[in-house]
Amino acid sequence: MGKSEATGLVHAAKSLGLDGDDLAAVERATKTKVALDAFDSSGLSDWERLMTYGLASWLSRLDGTQQAVEIENLRVLAGKLESPEVTDHRLRAAAAVGFDVAMLPEGRRPDRYDFAALESRLRERFPSAK
C-alpha cells in the first residue's frame, strides 16, 4: 500500500469515528503486507461489502493511475465480496460511486476525500442494502 493510499484509508477510518486502539490497528495494518487470500468476507453484511468495494476502488486510483496489480486485486476482491445480493453489477456500481466522489473538488487528495459523501451516495444507490 502506497503512502497516499494508507493516508486515505486512515482518513476514512477517522471519518467513521475510529480512534484509540482501533485507529492504531488500522494505521498498523497499512504498514503490513497481507495477502488478499487471507481476506474473509463471510462476516460482512451486503452494505459492508458494497462499502468495502467502493472504498477499495477509490484507493486504487488515489495516485492517479490504476496499476495492473491493483486491477487484478480488485477482481479478486470482487469475487470474495460477491453474494446472492451483491452481484458483480452492484459492485461495479459501488466502484462508480467511489469514482464520482473522488472527482469532487480535491477528492483525489486523501485528506480531503469525502467519506461521508461516499456513504451517502452508496445509500442513495443501494437503499435496501443492510
Secondary structure as UniProt FT lines:
FT   HELIX           3..15
FT   TURN            16..17
FT   HELIX           20..29
FT   TURN            30..31
FT   HELIX           36..38
FT   TURN            42..43
FT   HELIX           46..61
FT   TURN            62..63
FT   HELIX           68..81
FT   HELIX           88..102
FT   TURN            105..108
FT   TURN            110..112
FT   HELIX           115..125
FT   TURN            127..128
//
